[in-house]
Each structure stands twice: as structure tokens, then as C-alpha cells.
Amino acid sequence: MNTTEVSDIAKKYQFPVLYSKRAVFWFAFLFTSIAGGILLSINLKRQGKEKGILPVMLFSVLFSSGIFALGEIAPANFPSGLFYLSYFIGAAMLSNFFWKKYLADMQYTANPIGKALIICIIFTIPILIWAFWDLFNSL
């Protein structure tokens, strides 16, 4: 379904076009809580709930920074599963706590994630290249 079709459906039923809770969760889990926070903030802006953007983005940035800092100071034998658990916690906070606080259980039309996915991949590729470059140069 393309963007025009989604807009037509939204107009027909008068539902706002928002990124879904599932999209917010998976972007926060797979990329960072910053990516999920940006999607949720876009939703808040579209709904005129701008006062929720600052808490969402503060949480997203501070949570991601904490995970990155932990990764820098963690010993080499630190269980990687704990990092995945922390990604899950950040994603769950955005898609459950913050979503319920600011958007509740409103009906909406799901916004296609294609553009957001491409943008996240474009940002992720240089980070992965840098990480592998750093890894192989430190051996």
C-alpha cells in the first residue's frame, strides 16, 4: 500500500496517520531508542501533543547514551544478552509507557515505514563500517 492509498483511507475514516506501536518498538529495538523516539515524536507532533516530545526524546537520548557508555566500560566477557535486554526495555518503554501516556488507545492508520527504514539504514551503515574498521585495526 503506497502513501497515497494510506492517506485516502485515513481521510475516509478520519483516523490520523501515525507510525504504529509495533514500528516504534522495532525501530527502538533494532536501531536505538533514539530511532523509536523520533518515530513516536513524529506521531506526537502530528497529534498536536508537542509537550510530550521533550520527555520522549530526553528518555531516548539518555537511555541510548547509557547503553553506549555501558558498552564502553563493560569488560570483554560481559554477557551480550544484557545489552539485548536493555534494548528491549527501551523499546518497551517507548511503545508502551510513553505511547499510553500521550496517545492512549486511539485509532489510527499505520504510516508506511519505508522512508524511516531507509533513513535508519543509511545512518547505520557508516556506524557499522566504523565499528568494523576500529575492531580490525585494534587486532
Protein Blocks (a to p, Z undefined) as FASTA:
>chain_A
ZZklmmmmmmmnopacdddfklmmmmmmmmmmklmmmmmmmmmmmnopamlmmmmmmmmm
mmmmmmmmmmmmpcfklcfklmmmmmmmmmmmmmmmmmmmmnmpadcddddfklmmmmmm
mmmmmmmmmmmmmmmmmZZ
